[in-house]
Amino acid sequence: MKRVWKVTGRAASPGIPGKHTIALLPKTVAGQKIDYVVLDHATDSRATILIVGD
């Protein structure tokens, strides 16, 4: 599952808490390691498409 938050630029204020929440999330679930990755699209809609399209 992917979640894209704006963490820079004019619309960053709602996304910053989401970015900080990642530090509170579990590192393992049912013995399976979970990796969380934060990607900044830098307020560039083309970058968002590349990130989500992965």
N, C-alpha and C positions, 0 to 999 in steps of 0.2 A: 504494500500500500504506500502511496506517495502523498505527501501533503506539502504544498508550496505556500510559504509565508513570505510576505514582503518584510525584510529585516533591514533594508536600507532605503533611503529616499523619502519622499513626501508621505507615502502611505505606510511607513514602517511601524508606527506606534501599535497597531494591533498585532503585528507579527513578532515583535521583540519578545513578549511574554511566551509565545509559542516556542521560540528558539531556546529560551531559558528553561522551559519545561522539559526539554530533552534530557537535561542533566538529572532530572528526577525520575525518569522512566527506568524500568528494570533492565538490567544488562543480560539477564537470561530468563527464559520462560520454559518450564518443563524440561530443564536441562539443555535447552537450545540457546546458543549465543545469539544475541541480537545486536546488529550494528546500526546506529543511527547516523545519517549523513545530512549535514546542512549544506545546501548549495544556495548561493546568493545570485539571483538573476540581475541584480544591480539596476532594477527598474527598467529593464530592457525586455519587451514582450517577446522578441525573437529568442532571447536566452531562455525565457520561461518555456517556450515551445520545445526547445532542445532538451531541457531538464525533464519535462513531463513526458516527452516522447521516448525517453530511454526505456 
